[in-house]
Amino acid sequence: MVSAVVLLNVERGQINELAETLAGIEGISEVHSVAGRYDLVVIVRVRTNEELADLVTSQMLKLDGIQRTETLIAFRAYSRHDLEAAFSLGPEDG
């Protein structure tokens, strides 16, 4: 599984519409509207690097309103759930 975070700068007035369009694309698992340097943060989860490349450079490129992107490919995923599982020694005794 390949995971990536795509940071987007979007034309004014198109953030909500673009976010909804992106959320409907296969391989995009989450779209967040954010404050700060970027307008949208897109979480991508696909099987291969080729699928990621296609999604970012072909499918997203066709969408109006995207001014600039920055793609961050994840090496590993860490979450509270993963850490709890890693340090678990077995079932808790009641």
N, C-alpha and C positions, 0 to 999 in steps of 0.2 A: 504494500500500500504506500502510495506517495501522497504526502500531505504538504500543502503550501498555503501561505498567507499572501494574498494579493492586496496591496494598498492602492486605492484609486483616488485620483483627483477628477472631479466631475464638474461639468458645466452647471452654473447656477440654475436652479429651477428644475433640474432633471434628476436630482438625487433619489427621490422616492420612487419615481417611475423606473429608473434604471435598477434600483435595488430589487424591486419586484421582478423585473425581467431576469436579472441575474439569479435570483433565488429559484427560478424555474428551470435552470439549465442543469442537466445531468452532470454530476461530478462536483457541483457546488453545494456544500452542505449547510453553509451559513452565510448570511450577509448582514453586516452590522453598520448602521449609520453612526458615525463617531464625530467627536469634536477634536479640533487640533489641526495638524498639518495635512491630514487626509480627510476625505469625505466619507468613503466607504472602506470597510475591511471585509474581504471575501475569504472564506475558508474553503479550500479545495481538497477533496480526497478522491483520488483516482488510483487505478491499478499500476500504471506505468508512467515513466517520464514522457513518453511519446503522447499519451493522453493529456498530460498536463500541458505540454507544448501546444497541442492542437487547441485545447480549451482557451489558453491565454492568447495565443497569437492568431488563431483563426476565428473561433467563435466570439470571443470578447471584442476582437478588433472590428467586427461587423456592427457592433452596437454604437448608436449615436450617443454623444454626451461624455464619453470617456476622453479626458484630456491627457492623462499620464498614468502609468502603472509602475509599481515596483513589486516584484515577486520574490518572496522569501521561501525557499524550499526547506522543509523541516527534516533534520537528521533523525531526531528522536522525539517522541511525545512523552511528556511527564504530566501526570495529574494526580490529585489526591487519591483517587481510586487506585491507580497503578502503584503508587507508593505503599498504600495500605496492603495491597496484595503481595508486593515484594517482601515486606517485612513480616507478613503473617506466618506464624509457626504452625498453624492448624486451627481447628475450630476452638472457640472459646468454651471453657467449661462453665456451665450455668450456675 
